[in-house]
Amino acid sequence: MKKGKNVIPGFGLSFGITIAMVSLLILIPLCSVLVYAFKLSPKEFWETITNENVLYAFATSIGCSLIAAIINCIFGVILAWVLVRYEFPGKRILDGLIELPFCLPTAVAGITLSKMYSDTGEIGKIFAKFGIKISYTHIGLTIALVFIGLPFVVRAIQPVLEKFDKQYEEAAYMLGADKKTTFFKVILSELRPALITGFGLAFARGIGEYGSVIYISGNSAKEHTQVVSYIIMQKLNYMDYNSATSIALVMLIISFLLLLLINIVQVKQSRRTNNV
């Protein structure tokens, strides 16, 4: 294609549309969070975010999201490995099912999981016989977060595995490395940036998740199963916008830090790839 011949309109118009869309959909909503949050004095802001129920909600959201992200990293690697390295009937169907949590309404997932893992559900009643309760506990909350976070890890690792040159494995075997050493020293070292990216995305999604956890968590202040997104919704129902946005601002800061970490990892990986 000759220089100056573009499929879309010129730079000025395209850049203007881009700035307008980013402003309307991202910058203005984020600024509104800051405006409402700063209506509180520093003392009121601190009292809001250090309230006992809010702290428990942060601990529940962050703790369960962290555990779920770790579980997703383990099983995400295994699932991506199976999809890339093996051929079997129904492979394309399984590969397509990975996207299910993306397209399935989160409320539907939450209702289904809470019913399935309840004491009368198909899976929950099996554990209930041993005195293990899943729905309306931190266990059930973690299961819901695993469900919605797994695709992030699989889709982050899968392309790296597809492009991975098997000659590195063969070279490791020829140098005397066993399968365990080859996986951890050769393969996993190449997967590490993608794994960290998938972990960060799954973790960030879990912290802010609402639909899939609102039913299975039980939202009990006594059992400390309330999540941050529920606390924010509760504040909004009471028309307490300043408190809601203050809590949302803390979540926003956490999300920005995770995004920064992911970008740093991606930049380092890009530099490493270009230097090879």
N, C-alpha and C positions, 0 to 999 in steps of 0.2 A: 504494500500500500504506500502511495506517495506521501511525502511529508506534507502536512497541512490538510489532508483529507481525513476527516474524522466521521465516524458513524453517528455519534451523538453531537449536539450543538457545541458551539465554541466554549472556551474556558470560562469566560465571564458569566454566561448564562448558567452553565453546569455548576460552577462554583457557587453562584448565588442560590441556586436551588438547594445545593448541599447544605450551605450554611443555614438557610431557612428551615429545612427539615430537622437538622441537628438542634437548632434553637428551640423549635416548637416541641419536639419530642424528648429532648434530653436536657438542654441547658436551662430552659425556663422552669420545668418541673423541679430540677435540682435546686435552682435558686429559690424557689418557693419554700422548699424544705428549710433552707438556711434562714429565710426571712421569718418564718413562723417560730423556728427554734430559738432565734436570737431575740424574740420578744420576751423570753424569760431572762431573769437576772442570772448571773453565774451561780449564785447560791441555789436558786430555784431549779436551774438546769441540773446541777449536781445532785440535788435531792431527788429529782425525777429519775435520773438514770441509776441512782444508787438505792432506790426503793427496794425493799426485800423481794417482792414479787418480780420486779424487773430483773434483778440480779439472778434470781433463780431461773427466770425465763432465758436470759443470756447463757447461763451455764447449761441449761437443757439443750438449747438450740446449737450452741457451739460444740458441746460434748458429744451429742448424738450425731451431729453432722461430721465431726472428726472421725468417730468410730465408723460411720457409714462410708466415708471417703476412703478410709484404710481398707475396709472390706471390699469396696469397689475396685481398688487398685489390685488387690490379690486376684479376685475373680475376673476382673477386666483383662488382666494379662493372659490368664488361662483361656478366656473366651476368644480374645483376639488371636491368640496363637492357634487355636482350633480352626477358626475361620480362615486364617491365612495359610497354614501349613498342611491342612488335611482336606481331602475331597470325600464327600459322603452325601447320600441322598437327603434332600431337604436342606442343603446348605444355604441356598438363596433365601429360603423361607426363614431360617434361623437368623440370617443376616438382616433380613427385613424386620424381624420382630424386635431387634435391638432398638429400632426407632420408635417402638410403641409408646414408651413413656413420654416422648416428645409430642406425639399427636393425640394421645389419650387425655381427655380433660382430667386435671388433677383431682377434682372433687369425686369423679367416678372412681379413680384409683383408690382414693382414701376410703370411700364407702365400701368398695369391694374388699380391700385389705382388712378393714376393721371387722367386717362380717366374717371373712374367712378365718381370721385369727382370734375371733372371740371364743369364749368358752363353749359355745354351741356350734361354732363353725367347723368346717371340714378338717382343718388343720389344728385349730385352737383346741378342740375337744380332746385331741390326742395328748397334747401337752398338759391339759387341765387334769387329766388322770394322775399326773405326777406332781400336781400342785403348782404348775408353772403357768402363770397368766401372761398373755402376750398383748392382746388389745388393751388399750387404755393404760399402758405402761411405757417406760423408756425403751423396752425391747421392741414393742410394736412400732413406736415412733422411728426407731433406727431402721427397721425393716422397710418402712415407707420411704425413708431417705435413700436406702440402698436401691430401691426400685427406680426412683426418679434420677439417681445420679450415675447409675451404671453406664448408660450410653455415652456419657462424656468421656469416661476413661477408655472405653472400647474404641470409640471413634478417634481418640487422640493417638492411641498406640497402633491401631490397624495400618495406617498408611506407612508408618516407620517400618513395621515388620514386612510389609509388601516390598519396600525398597531395599531392605537389608540384604546385603550380598552374602550368600551362603559360603563364599570362599573364606570368609573370616572364621567361620566355624571349622571348616576343613583344615585351615592352617593351625588352629588351636589343637585339633585332634592330632595332627602330624607332629606338633611340638610336645605331645605327651599329656595334654590336658584331658581330664575326664569330663563327662557330661555336665556334672555339677559345676565344675570350675569354668567350663565354657559358657554356661548360661549366665552365671553371676559376674564373671570378669569380662566377657565379650558381648553377649547379647544384651544383658540388663544394663550395661554401661551405655549402650546406644539408645536404649529405651528410656533411660532415666529422665531426660528433658521432657519427652512426651508424657511420661508417667506423672511427673510433677505438674505439668499443665492440666492433665485430666483430673488429678487430685484437687488442684486449686479450683477448677470449674465445678466439680461435684461438691466440694466443700462450700463454695460460695452459694451454689444453688440450694443446698440444704439449709443454710442459715436463714435464708429469706423465704423458704417454702411455706405455703399456707394451705392450699387446697388438699393435698394428699395427706397432711398430718393433722388437720384440724379435727377429723373424726376419730382416727385411731389413737390419738394422744390422750383423749378424754378431757383435756383442759382443766385438770384438777390442781388448784393451788395447794391443797394439802399434800398431794402426792408429787408435787413439783413437775407436772407434765405439761405445763403451759409453755408455749413457744413464744418467741419475741413477736412474730407476726400476729399472733392472737392478742397479745397485750396491746399492740398498736391498734388493732381493730376494736378492741374493747374501749380504748381511749377515744377513738373516733365516734363510737356509739354514744359516749357520754359528752360529745361535743368538746372534748378537751384536745383541741388541735395542737396547741403549743406543746403539751406533753407528748403527744403522738409523734410529732415531727422531731422532738428532741431525741426520742428513742430511735426514730428512723435515721437521724443524723449519725448516731453511733454506728448503726448498721451500714450506712453509706461509707463511713470512714473505713470500716473493716473490709467492705467490698473493694474499695479503691486500693487498699494495701494488698489484697489478694491479686487484683488485676495488675498492680505494679510488679509483684513477684512473678506472675506468669509472663509478663512482657520481658522482664529481665532474663528469665530462663530462655525464652524464644530468641532474644537478641544474641545471647551467648551461644546458643545452638547454631544460629545462622552464621555467626562469625567462625565457629568451629568448622562448619560444613564448607564455607568458602575458602578456608585455609587448607583444607584437605586436598 
